[in-house]
Amino acid sequence: MKPNTNMALSNDEHAMIFSHNFSIAFAPKGQGSAPSNDYDQILFCAVQMTGAFLFSMLGMILPMPWNVICFAFVFCILFFRLLTILVFFAAVLKGRYTNKFYRSALYFWGWWPMWIMVTTLGAAVLGYSLGDWLWKSNLGPYFNLKKYQKYTDINPEHVPGERIQDAGLVEFTQFAEMDRSKGGCYMHKGDTYCVAPIVNGGQVSYGMSGLPRTGSYDFFAVGVNCCPCPNRDFQCGAWDNPIASGGLRSLDEKSRPFFRLALDDWQASYKKTAKNPLFFEWVQDAEWSWKGMWNRALYVGCMAAACGVSLAITVAFLLDKLLQILWLHEIVAPRSCFAPVYGLDGLTQLLLPKMYYRYQQEQQEIAKMPLGEDWKPQRGPGAEDNNLKQDYGAMNSLPGQAF
């Protein structure tokens, strides 16, 4: 709506035009009032979510200094999302755009800043959790085992544990097996810690018979919550694989003291001695299982990245469609825009470019209107219209440069 250029408007008349015809009078050039796909915001939202997810995940699995760089990127993303919200609400509170008239515009202009912050933070937490799981379950053990040595063709009958205390990967002889029926156990806070001896022939004899030539039982398969107590049926690791003959050094520091207590139970039960015990996870092939940790981490990481990008785009599109639905039902609408806080014009233009552009368009349209002699710089309904004032409130000030 554009007033007759030959007719000067009074303060109240100008306020009435602003209150009731804002979306017509100040619609930005090249834009209509009907909702449409906002591909810029969709892409921006998807990129922010993807970046937060990937950098958080990489920050948990990459070594120094790359993990610091990744977390710095995540911090920057979240910082600017939070700064955007602060700048937006500063404009709302400073301009007192909190009354009923501005409610739909408040929802509209705050839609993307709020949702991008929420989704970006959620993506960062999800990426951090996934990276933490990948490190603890695969990459951490992989790199730790890499520090140890690999031994092959180890015969528990002839090789004492003290000779291979630096073992990480062990391939036993084809005659070495676990004795699943004669294990030890220890229960602590609802968890059962299990051990089973690895011996030639897979049988531990009672008494002194069958004692290894080393004079000690030093090799044990271990696990948590995979056996009854007393341990007469050890079912940890590759217990049901008849060709399994490998061991991965157990790196579970928290469980190690309880494995030793389970070993004490085993020694007391069978009157045996373990001078230099080594704890292993029983596997089919030690080297293959070790390399499989890296392969699983790589596979899961790549799949997570691909799914993360797809999910981010999907979420961004859904948010845009939901905004359009709310717009069609007049719950949200760009009826008006908010003046930036004095001194934060550049920051507002950087963080909220569309709102800032809309505000500039509005001011250009206002500047084209002839003003009556009694005009005072104000926004909102006129002070003399009590009904409008009651419904919408009054806006008594704007930055001077707006007019």
C-alpha positions in Angstrom: 0.0 0.0 0.0 1.5 3.4 -1.0 -0.2 6.6 0.1 -1.1 9.4 -2.2 2.0 11.5 -2.7 0.0 14.7 -2.5 -1.4 13.9 0.9 0.6 14.2 4.1 0.0 11.6 6.7 -0.5 12.4 10.4 1.3 10.4 13.0 -1.7 8.3 13.8 -2.5 7.6 10.2 1.0 6.5 9.5 0.8 4.2 12.6 -2.5 2.7 11.4 -0.9 1.9 8.0 2.0 0.3 9.8 -0.2 -1.8 12.1 -2.7 -3.1 9.6 -0.9 -3.1 6.2 2.7 -3.7 7.0 3.1 -6.9 5.0 1.7 -5.0 1.9 3.4 -1.8 2.4 6.9 -3.0 3.1 7.2 -6.3 1.3 10.8 -6.6 0.1 11.3 -6.2 -3.6 11.3 -9.5 -5.5 9.5 -11.3 -2.7 5.9 -12.1 -2.2 4.0 -12.7 1.0 3.3 -16.4 0.3 5.7 -19.0 1.8 8.1 -20.8 -0.4 11.2 -23.0 0.0 14.0 -21.0 1.5 16.9 -23.0 0.0 19.5 -20.6 1.5 18.4 -21.3 5.0 18.0 -25.1 4.3 21.5 -25.3 3.0 22.9 -23.2 5.8 21.2 -25.3 8.5 22.4 -28.5 6.9 26.0 -27.3 6.6 26.0 -26.2 10.2 24.6 -29.5 11.5 27.0 -31.6 9.3 30.0 -29.5 10.3 29.2 -29.8 14.0 28.7 -33.5 13.8 31.8 -34.4 11.7 34.2 -32.1 13.6 32.9 -33.4 17.0 33.4 -37.0 15.9 36.8 -36.4 14.4 37.9 -34.5 17.5 37.4 -37.6 19.5 39.4 -39.9 17.2 42.2 -37.8 15.7 45.5 -37.3 17.5 47.0 -34.0 18.6 46.9 -31.3 17.3 44.2 -32.3 14.8 41.7 -33.0 17.5 42.2 -29.5 19.0 41.6 -28.0 15.6 38.4 -30.0 15.2 37.1 -28.9 18.6 38.0 -25.3 17.8 35.8 -25.5 14.7 32.9 -26.9 16.8 33.4 -24.1 19.3 33.3 -21.5 16.6 30.1 -23.0 15.1 28.3 -23.1 18.4 29.6 -19.7 19.4 28.3 -17.9 16.3 24.9 -19.8 16.7 24.6 -18.5 20.3 25.8 -15.0 19.3 23.1 -15.0 16.6 20.4 -15.7 19.2 21.8 -13.1 21.5 21.8 -10.4 18.8 18.3 -11.3 17.8 16.9 -11.1 21.3 18.8 -8.0 22.0 17.0 -6.4 19.0 13.7 -7.7 20.3 14.1 -6.5 23.8 15.7 -3.2 22.9 12.9 -2.3 20.5 10.3 -3.8 22.8 8.9 -6.0 20.1 7.1 -8.2 22.6 3.5 -7.2 22.3 0.8 -9.1 20.5 1.2 -7.4 17.1 4.8 -8.5 16.7 4.3 -12.1 18.0 4.0 -13.7 14.6 7.0 -11.8 13.3 8.9 -12.8 16.5 8.2 -16.5 15.7 9.1 -16.0 12.1 12.5 -14.2 12.4 13.4 -16.3 15.4 12.5 -19.6 13.7 15.8 -20.4 12.0 18.2 -18.9 14.6 16.6 -21.0 17.3 16.3 -24.2 15.4 19.8 -24.0 13.9 21.2 -23.6 17.4 19.2 -26.6 18.7 20.0 -28.9 15.8 23.6 -27.9 15.6 24.1 -28.5 19.4 22.3 -31.9 19.0 24.6 -32.8 16.1 27.7 -31.9 18.1 26.6 -34.0 21.0 25.8 -36.9 18.7 29.1 -36.6 16.9 31.0 -36.5 20.2 29.2 -39.6 21.5 29.8 -41.5 18.3 33.5 -40.5 18.3 33.9 -41.5 21.9 32.3 -44.9 21.2 34.6 -45.5 18.2 37.7 -44.6 20.2 36.8 -46.7 23.2 35.6 -49.8 21.3 37.9 -49.9 18.3 40.5 -47.2 17.7 41.8 -46.9 21.3 42.4 -50.7 21.6 43.9 -50.8 18.1 46.5 -48.1 18.8 47.3 -49.5 22.3 47.8 -53.0 21.0 50.1 -51.6 18.3 52.5 -50.7 21.0 52.9 -54.4 22.0 54.6 -57.3 20.3 53.1 -60.1 18.3 54.0 -63.7 19.1 53.1 -66.8 17.1 53.1 -70.5 17.8 53.1 -70.1 21.6 52.9 -73.3 23.5 51.6 -72.8 27.1 53.3 -76.0 28.1 56.8 -74.6 27.4 56.6 -70.8 27.3 56.3 -69.1 30.7 54.4 -65.8 30.9 57.5 -63.9 32.1 59.1 -64.3 28.6 56.3 -62.5 26.7 55.1 -59.9 29.2 55.1 -57.4 26.2 52.7 -59.6 24.2 49.8 -57.9 22.5 48.8 -60.4 19.8 49.4 -64.1 20.5 48.8 -67.1 18.2 48.9 -70.3 20.3 49.7 -73.7 18.9 47.0 -75.8 17.4 46.9 -78.0 20.6 46.2 -75.1 23.0 42.6 -74.6 24.0 40.6 -73.1 26.9 39.3 -75.3 29.7 35.8 -73.9 29.8 34.7 -76.2 32.6 37.3 -75.2 35.1 37.4 -71.5 35.3 37.4 -68.9 38.0 35.0 -66.0 38.7 34.4 -63.0 40.9 31.2 -61.0 41.3 31.2 -57.2 42.0 28.2 -54.9 41.9 26.2 -57.1 39.7 29.0 -57.9 37.2 30.7 -61.3 36.9 34.4 -61.3 36.0 35.4 -64.6 34.4 38.8 -66.3 33.7 39.6 -69.7 32.1 43.0 -71.3 31.6 44.6 -71.7 28.2 46.4 -75.1 28.3 47.6 -77.8 26.0 44.8 -80.2 25.2 42.2 -77.9 26.8 42.1 -79.8 30.1 43.3 -78.8 33.5 44.1 -81.9 35.7 43.4 -82.0 39.4 46.4 -82.1 41.8 50.0 -81.9 40.5 49.4 -84.0 37.4 49.3 -82.1 34.1 51.3 -79.2 35.5 53.1 -77.3 32.6 56.8 -77.7 32.4 57.1 -74.0 33.3 55.6 -74.9 36.7 52.9 -72.3 36.3 49.7 -71.6 34.5 50.2 -68.2 33.0 47.7 -67.8 30.1 44.1 -67.0 30.7 41.1 -66.0 28.6 38.9 -63.4 30.3 35.6 -61.7 29.9 32.8 -59.9 31.8 29.3 -61.3 32.4 29.9 -64.4 30.2 30.0 -67.2 32.8 28.1 -68.4 35.9 29.7 -68.2 39.3 31.0 -70.8 40.2 32.5 -70.8 36.7 31.8 -74.2 35.1 30.7 -72.9 31.6 33.0 -70.1 30.3 31.4 -68.4 27.3 33.6 -65.4 26.6 35.1 -64.3 23.3 35.1 -67.0 20.5 34.3 -69.8 23.0 32.1 -71.5 20.4 34.6 -71.4 17.5 36.5 -74.7 17.3 39.3 -73.2 15.3 40.0 -70.2 17.5 43.5 -70.2 18.8 44.4 -66.5 19.2 44.5 -64.0 22.0 44.3 -60.2 22.1 45.9 -58.7 25.2 43.1 -57.5 27.6 43.5 -53.7 27.9 40.5 -53.3 30.2 42.2 -51.4 33.1 39.1 -51.2 35.2 38.4 -54.9 35.0 41.9 -56.1 35.5 41.9 -56.0 39.4 38.7 -58.1 39.3 40.2 -60.5 36.8 43.0 -61.1 39.3 40.5 -61.7 42.1 38.8 -64.3 39.8 42.2 -65.8 39.2 42.7 -66.1 42.9 39.4 -67.9 43.1 40.6 -70.3 40.3 43.9 -71.0 42.1 42.2 -71.7 45.4 39.6 -73.9 43.8 42.0 -76.1 41.8 45.2 -75.7 43.9 47.1 -74.3 41.0 49.8 -71.6 40.6 49.9 -68.7 38.3 53.2 -66.8 38.7 53.1 -64.4 35.8 49.6 -64.4 34.5 48.6 -62.8 31.2 45.0 -62.1 30.3 43.6 -62.4 26.8 40.4 -62.1 24.8 40.0 -65.4 23.0 39.7 -64.9 19.2 39.9 -66.9 16.1 42.9 -65.0 14.6 44.7 -62.4 16.7 46.1 -60.2 13.8 42.8 -60.4 11.8 40.8 -59.3 14.9 43.3 -56.5 15.6 43.1 -55.1 12.1 39.4 -55.6 12.1 39.2 -52.9 14.8 40.5 -50.3 12.3 38.3 -51.5 9.5 35.2 -51.4 11.7 36.0 -47.9 12.8 36.6 -46.7 9.3 33.4 -48.3 8.0 31.2 -46.9 10.8 32.8 -43.4 10.5 32.2 -43.3 6.8 28.6 -44.5 7.1 28.0 -42.0 9.9 29.3 -39.2 7.8 27.1 -40.2 4.8 24.0 -40.7 7.0 24.8 -37.4 8.9 24.8 -35.4 5.7 21.5 -37.0 4.6 19.9 -36.6 7.9 21.0 -32.9 8.2 19.4 -32.1 4.8 16.2 -34.0 5.7 15.9 -32.1 9.0 16.5 -28.8 7.4 13.8 -29.5 4.7 11.4 -30.6 7.4 12.0 -27.4 9.4 11.4 -25.3 6.3 8.1 -27.2 5.5 6.9 -26.8 9.0 7.6 -23.1 8.8 5.6 -22.8 5.6 2.7 -24.6 7.2 2.7 -22.3 10.2 2.9 -19.4 7.8 -0.1 -20.5 5.8 -2.1 -20.7 9.1 -0.9 -17.2 10.0 0.9 -18.4 13.1 4.1 -17.0 11.9 4.5 -14.2 9.3 7.1 -11.6 8.3 4.6 -8.9 9.2 7.3 -6.7 10.4 11.0 -6.9 11.1 13.1 -5.7 14.0 15.5 -2.8 14.1 19.1 -3.8 15.0 20.5 -2.6 18.3 22.4 0.7 17.9 26.0 -0.2 17.3 25.3 -3.8 16.2 24.2 -3.0 12.7 27.2 -4.8 11.1 26.9 -7.8 13.4 23.2 -8.0 12.7 23.9 -7.8 8.9 26.4 -10.6 9.3 24.4 -13.0 11.5 20.8 -12.1 10.5 21.2 -10.9 6.8 17.6 -11.5 5.7 16.1 -9.7 8.7 18.5 -6.9 8.3 17.7 -6.6 4.5 14.0 -6.6 5.3 14.5 -3.9 7.8 16.4 -1.8 5.3 13.6 -2.3 2.7 11.1 -1.2 5.3 13.0 2.0 6.1 13.2 2.8 2.4 9.5 2.5 2.1 8.9 4.6 5.2 11.2 7.3 3.8 9.1 7.6 0.6 6.0 8.4 2.6 5.1 12.1 3.1 4.9 13.0 6.8 2.6 15.4 8.4 3.8 18.2 10.6 2.8 16.4 13.8 4.7 13.3 12.9 7.0 11.9 15.7 9.5 9.0 15.1 7.7 6.0 16.4 6.6 2.5 15.5 3.4 0.7 16.3 -0.1 2.0 16.7 -0.9 5.7 17.5 -1.1 6.7 21.0 -4.6 8.1 20.6 -6.1 4.8 19.4 -6.9 3.1 22.7 -8.2 -0.1 21.1 -5.1 -0.7 19.1 -2.9 0.4 22.0 -4.6 -2.2 24.2 -4.2 -5.0 21.6 -0.7 -4.2 20.3 0.9 -1.7 22.7 2.8 1.3 21.5 6.3 1.7 20.2 7.7 5.1 21.0 11.2 5.0 19.7 13.4 3.9 16.9 17.1 4.6 16.0 17.2 8.0 14.5 18.9 6.9 11.3 15.8 4.9 10.4 14.0 8.0 9.5 
